[in-house]
Amino acid sequence: MTTTEQQLLGALKDMETAVAGMNSQPKPNLMAHFDRIDALTAGLSDGTDGELMHYLQKKSYEKARLFLEGRLSEIEKGGCLR
């Protein structure tokens, strides 16, 4: 796993934690998390696995996290049948 992929995995986990806290006050700023994930995605190399790029481009962040964690068997197929 590249450094950028490691940072991306951390950012995805941080966003999941923030989403879990949506009922708290003050509400977390999710846009900052989305911006961080987008910036890290833009920094991935051209050789990045196509499945990971697909998940990130479609904003399937849970699937992207599972992919980065090597938990491929837990990724449910979506409507695009990839």
C-alpha positions as CSV (number, residue, x, y, z in Angstrom):
1,M,0.0,0.0,0.0
2,T,1.4,3.4,-1.0
3,T,1.7,6.3,1.5
4,T,-1.2,8.1,-0.3
5,E,-3.4,5.0,0.0
6,Q,-2.5,4.7,3.7
7,Q,-3.5,8.4,4.2
8,L,-6.7,7.8,2.2
9,L,-7.6,4.8,4.4
10,G,-7.1,7.1,7.4
11,A,-9.3,9.8,5.9
12,L,-12.0,7.3,5.1
13,K,-12.0,6.0,8.6
14,D,-12.1,9.6,10.0
15,M,-15.1,10.4,7.8
16,E,-16.9,7.3,9.0
17,T,-16.3,8.4,12.6
18,A,-17.6,11.9,11.8
19,V,-20.7,10.5,10.1
20,A,-21.4,8.4,13.2
21,G,-21.3,11.7,15.3
22,M,-23.9,13.5,13.2
23,N,-26.4,13.5,16.0
24,S,-24.0,15.3,18.3
25,Q,-23.6,19.0,18.8
26,P,-21.9,20.8,17.1
27,K,-22.4,18.7,14.0
28,P,-19.1,17.7,12.3
29,N,-18.0,19.4,9.1
30,L,-18.3,16.6,6.6
31,M,-17.2,18.9,3.7
32,A,-13.7,19.0,5.2
33,H,-13.6,15.2,5.1
34,F,-14.9,15.0,1.5
35,D,-12.4,17.6,0.4
36,R,-9.5,15.6,2.0
37,I,-10.6,12.4,0.4
38,D,-10.9,14.2,-3.0
39,A,-7.4,15.7,-2.6
40,L,-5.9,12.3,-1.7
41,T,-7.7,10.6,-4.6
42,A,-6.3,13.2,-7.0
43,G,-2.9,12.4,-5.7
44,L,-3.1,8.7,-6.5
45,S,-0.8,7.4,-9.2
46,D,-1.9,6.3,-12.7
47,G,-1.1,2.7,-11.6
48,T,-3.7,2.7,-8.9
49,D,-6.0,-0.3,-9.1
50,G,-9.1,0.4,-11.3
51,E,-11.5,-1.0,-8.7
52,L,-10.3,1.4,-6.0
53,M,-10.5,4.3,-8.4
54,H,-14.0,3.3,-9.4
55,Y,-15.2,3.2,-5.8
56,L,-13.6,6.6,-5.1
57,Q,-15.0,8.3,-8.2
58,K,-18.5,6.9,-7.4
59,K,-18.1,8.1,-3.8
60,S,-18.5,4.5,-2.6
61,Y,-16.4,5.2,0.4
62,E,-17.2,2.1,2.4
63,K,-16.3,-0.1,-0.5
64,A,-13.0,1.9,-0.9
65,R,-12.2,1.4,2.7
66,L,-12.9,-2.3,2.5
67,F,-10.8,-2.5,-0.6
68,L,-7.8,-0.8,1.1
69,E,-8.2,-3.0,4.1
70,G,-8.0,-6.1,1.8
71,R,-11.5,-7.2,2.7
72,L,-12.6,-7.8,-0.9
73,S,-15.0,-10.6,-0.1
74,E,-17.1,-8.2,2.0
75,I,-17.7,-5.7,-0.9
76,E,-21.2,-6.0,-2.2
77,K,-21.7,-5.6,-5.9
78,G,-23.6,-2.4,-6.8
79,G,-26.0,-1.5,-9.6
80,C,-23.1,-0.9,-12.1
81,L,-22.2,-4.6,-11.8
82,R,-18.4,-4.0,-11.5
